Amino acid sequence: MNTIFFSYGHDEHKEFIIKIKDYLNKNGFDVFFDSDKLRAGDDWEHKLEVAIDTNQKFIFFITPHSARRPDGYCLNEIAMALVHKKM
């Protein structure tokens, strides 16, 4: 199965990104979407790094929110993807 990790900001664009995820799921892709896969109490950083490593593709949805610093996390996911040679 084709697997994809979605990196995105939790902002006003999330609903559009969910539509893309749903479309890809209907067309044979398994999308790692944090809201579906992560639970309270999980070691989120570890789970995200494992997901980035094990998924075949990595897609970053860049928005002002997803690329913000200092308290954004998506740029950390890009760094993990680079380490795991997903980009």
C-alpha positions as CSV (number, residue, x, y, z in Angstrom):
1,M,0.0,0.0,0.0
2,N,1.1,3.6,-0.7
3,T,1.7,5.4,2.6
4,I,2.0,9.2,3.1
5,F,2.8,11.3,6.2
6,F,0.9,14.6,6.3
7,S,2.6,17.5,8.0
8,Y,0.2,20.5,8.4
9,G,-0.8,23.2,10.8
10,H,-3.9,23.0,12.9
11,D,-5.4,26.2,11.4
12,E,-8.2,27.3,9.1
13,H,-6.8,25.1,6.2
14,K,-7.3,21.9,8.1
15,E,-10.7,21.1,6.6
16,F,-9.2,21.4,3.1
17,I,-6.3,19.1,4.1
18,I,-8.9,16.6,5.4
19,K,-10.6,16.6,2.0
20,I,-7.2,15.7,0.4
21,K,-6.6,13.0,2.9
22,D,-10.1,11.5,2.3
23,Y,-9.6,11.6,-1.4
24,L,-6.3,9.8,-1.2
25,N,-7.7,7.2,1.2
26,K,-10.5,6.5,-1.2
27,N,-7.9,6.0,-4.0
28,G,-5.7,3.4,-2.3
29,F,-3.4,5.5,-0.1
30,D,-2.9,5.2,3.6
31,V,-2.4,8.7,5.1
32,F,-0.8,9.3,8.5
33,F,-2.9,12.1,9.9
34,D,-2.0,13.0,13.5
35,S,-5.7,13.6,14.5
36,D,-6.5,10.0,13.5
37,K,-3.4,8.3,14.8
38,L,-2.2,10.1,18.0
39,R,-3.9,9.8,21.4
40,A,-3.5,11.6,24.7
41,G,-0.7,10.1,26.7
42,D,1.2,8.9,23.6
43,D,4.9,9.8,23.2
44,W,4.0,12.1,20.3
45,E,7.5,13.0,19.2
46,H,8.5,9.3,19.1
47,K,5.3,8.3,17.2
48,L,5.7,11.1,14.7
49,E,9.4,10.2,14.0
50,V,8.5,6.5,13.6
51,A,5.6,7.5,11.2
52,I,7.8,9.7,9.2
53,D,10.4,7.0,8.9
54,T,8.0,4.2,8.0
55,N,5.7,6.1,5.5
56,Q,6.9,6.1,1.9
57,K,6.1,9.8,1.2
58,F,6.1,13.0,3.2
59,I,3.9,16.0,2.3
60,F,4.2,19.3,4.0
61,F,1.3,21.7,3.7
62,I,3.0,25.1,4.2
63,T,0.9,27.9,5.7
64,P,1.9,30.8,7.9
65,H,0.8,28.7,10.9
66,S,2.6,25.5,9.9
67,A,5.9,27.3,9.3
68,R,5.7,29.5,12.4
69,R,8.5,29.8,15.0
70,P,9.3,29.4,17.8
71,D,6.3,27.3,18.9
72,G,5.4,25.5,15.7
73,Y,6.2,21.8,15.3
74,C,5.9,21.2,11.5
75,L,9.4,22.4,10.9
76,N,10.6,19.8,13.3
77,E,8.8,17.2,11.2
78,I,10.6,18.5,8.1
79,A,13.9,18.1,9.9
80,M,12.9,14.5,10.8
81,A,11.9,13.8,7.2
82,L,15.3,15.1,5.9
83,V,17.1,12.8,8.4
84,H,15.1,9.8,7.2
85,K,15.6,10.8,3.5
86,K,11.9,11.4,2.8
87,M,12.4,14.6,0.9
